[in-house]
Amino acid sequence: MITTLQDTTASAIDKKMTEMRETFGANTIGRVLTLIIIATGDLEEPLEAAISASHEHPARVIVVDADPEAESSGLDAEIRVGRDAGAGEIVILRARGEIMSSLDTLVMALLLPDAPIVTWWPENAPSSPVHDVLGSMSQRRISDAAACESPVATLKRLRRGYASGDSDLAWSRLTRWRGLLASVFEVPPVSVPQRIEVSGAAENPSVVLMSAWLEHALGIEAEIVEPTGEGKDIPGVHGVRLHRADGIIELTRVSDEAIVMTLPGDDNRQHVTMPRRSLDELLAEELRRLDPDEVYGEVLASAFTGIDDFATYASGKPEPTDTVVADAAAVAEAAATDVAARLAEAQSERTVAHLVVTGGTVGTATAAALPAALSAAGVDAARLHLWWGDERYVDPDSDERNEVAVRKGLIEPLLAAGLLPRNVHAMPSPADGMSLDEAAAWYGQQLDAAGGDEPFRTRGRAFFDVLLLGVGPDGHVASLFPEHPDQQQAGASAIPVTDSPKPPASRISLTWPVLNSARHVGLLVAGEEKAEAVAAGHGEIAPWTIPASAVRGLESTTWYLDKAAASQLAEG
């Protein structure tokens, strides 16, 4: 039975589901979990997998099919029970426009009581699943790096944001491989291999994880080699060779159904039936064990070196340059002119341009100078996105909010020039009904949604085109303060900052890897009271003590200074 609801609400959906169960004679007693599917592409394949897996794991399946670019806001729903939902029940939520800002509230009303929650991203894995608004309420979070545009880059991002309870289908695809390898490893005489080779495409995430697992388990470097011979075009792991003193143990996939195994001293090629697993089989395995897969976390950490020194995000990039002008007003004009030129160039190369604005006296003045500069440079306001590097977690109309400071000077003129309201990505306030933690998670989700499955890159490509930052007298940028423990949270894209040394105490801030994911960075500083911080920021990259030193653009970084702020710089 399938029912559709137009322009509905979560409570109306829940009521209709109850009516349908009563009419159809179904119940929820046998449901063992709630599976939330975040759809960003074709719904059919993940839905079919969920229906198939429901025969082993009866579940309420909630599919979130969101369209944040829709001109109107609203919610449509499709409810399936009985034969059309397998052994569970399915709710497809089609959210449009601003309703995207309350997905967690929307889903909350539909969760099964006292049952585990699993969130699955069939495509477009978030930068940190546990910090995602929906992922944060889940006991298990499943991604699929292989379905993302940049699989290995996605794995790196997942490693950075890993938390117990995360898993990836690239790892699940190795379950049978790992079992077979564990068996052949015990073939006498048991000995540690001298060399390990994993054949497969180096950009395939399962190949990367297989290599990392063998290295982690055996303590020997595993080399990834290009596949050759029979079955070389089959995706995923093509083969594994363990070079031992007595010969080579070799496993090679020759078809979608079989592996050929060769053992030392045995010339007979043994065929082992090991079919490639379907999506529903992979999902069923993940739902079979909801306890944390700690081995996956260990292997992910083994595959990619963690970054403990946040100076790494800024290092190896072009050295900053200085633009020194007479006073604060001149700083704002110079910065606005340069920013407009950068954004015009970005729009000539790409569909849209992304600008991060900042607060403070100079930041607000720069924002006020931008509309005229953007118009003169030919920037299309309709193809511009505005973001914030940080925000004070106070009432939405408080003068302390960075967004309030630039409403009249920047946002309102750009809206009149064609800027789309949905492209103004202001950070939440307490009035949005979120806790500070939830608000930070929500903003990170918006960044992920706007960037698709592109991870925030501190090398190569970038997400933001221009990022503007003010600098405090203590050298802080955004809301990352010197020697403050919150600045060391790098797993999420946006973080809650508590006990800020500068009031107000509660804030939201972008993190080091995200701040370092801009093509061009502009630091806006005026006043003699900041001269010492400016001089320190020009020195060694030291995020813990001098945050201003630790943000660099992939293509350029410019300090826009008045003469007073530049007064302690050495003349070059």
Stockholm file with secondary structure:
# STOCKHOLM 1.0

chainA/1-572         MITTLQDTTASAIDKKMTEMRETFGANTIGRVLTLIIIATGDLEEPLEAAISASHEHPARVIVVDADPEAESSGLDAEIRVGRDAGAGEIVILRARGEIMSSLDTLVMALLLPDAPIVTWWPENAPSSPVHDVLGSMSQRRISDAAACESPVATLKRLRRGYASGDSDLAWSRLTRWRGLLASVFEVPPVSVPQRIEVSGAAENPSVVLMSAWLEHALGIEAEIVEPTGEGKDIPGVHGVRLHRADGIIELTRVSDEAIVMTLPGDDNRQHVTMPRRSLDELLAEELRRLDPDEVYGEVLASAFTGIDDFATYASGKPEPTDTVVADAAAVAEAAATDVAARLAEAQSERTVAHLVVTGGTVGTATAAALPAALSAAGVDAARLHLWWGDERYVDPDSDERNEVAVRKGLIEPLLAAGLLPRNVHAMPSPADGMSLDEAAAWYGQQLDAAGGDEPFRTRGRAFFDVLLLGVGPDGHVASLFPEHPDQQQAGASAIPVTDSPKPPASRISLTWPVLNSARHVGLLVAGEEKAEAVAAGHGEIAPWTIPASAVRGLESTTWYLDKAAASQLAEG
#=GR chainA/1-572 SS CEEEESSCCHHHHHHHHHHHHHHHTCCSTTCCEEEEEEESSCSHHHHHHHHHHHTTSCEEEEEEEEETTCSSCEEEEEEECGGGGTTSEEEEEEEEGGGGGGHHHHHHTTSCTTSCEEEECSSSCCSCGGGSTTGGGCSEEEECGGGSSSHHHHHHHHHHTCCTTEEEHHHHTTHHHHHHHHHHHTSSSCCCCSEEEEESCTTCHHHHHHHHHHHHHHSSCEEEECCCSTTTTSSSCCEEEEEETTEEEEEEECSSSEEEEEETTEEEEEEEECCCCCHHHHHHHHHHCCSCCHHHHHHHHHHSCCCCCGGGGTTTSCCCEEEEESSHHHHHHHHHHHHHHHHHHHHHHSSCEEEEECCHHHHHHHHHHHHHHHHHHTCCGGGEEEEESEEECSCTTCTTCHHHHTIIIIIHHHHHTTCCGGGBCCCCCGGGTCCHHHHHHHHHHHHHHHHTTCCCCSSSSCSEEEEEEECCTTCCBTTBCTTCGGGGCCSSSEEEECSCSSSSSCEEEECHHHHTCEEEEEEEECSGGGHHHHHHHTSSCBTTTBGGGGCCCSSEEEEEEETTTTTTSCCC
#=GC SS_cons         CEEEESSCCHHHHHHHHHHHHHHHTCCSTTCCEEEEEEESSCSHHHHHHHHHHHTTSCEEEEEEEEETTCSSCEEEEEEECGGGGTTSEEEEEEEEGGGGGGHHHHHHTTSCTTSCEEEECSSSCCSCGGGSTTGGGCSEEEECGGGSSSHHHHHHHHHHTCCTTEEEHHHHTTHHHHHHHHHHHTSSSCCCCSEEEEESCTTCHHHHHHHHHHHHHHSSCEEEECCCSTTTTSSSCCEEEEEETTEEEEEEECSSSEEEEEETTEEEEEEEECCCCCHHHHHHHHHHCCSCCHHHHHHHHHHSCCCCCGGGGTTTSCCCEEEEESSHHHHHHHHHHHHHHHHHHHHHHSSCEEEEECCHHHHHHHHHHHHHHHHHHTCCGGGEEEEESEEECSCTTCTTCHHHHTIIIIIHHHHHTTCCGGGBCCCCCGGGTCCHHHHHHHHHHHHHHHHTTCCCCSSSSCSEEEEEEECCTTCCBTTBCTTCGGGGCCSSSEEEECSCSSSSSCEEEECHHHHTCEEEEEEEECSGGGHHHHHHHTSSCBTTTBGGGGCCCSSEEEEEEETTTTTTSCCC
//
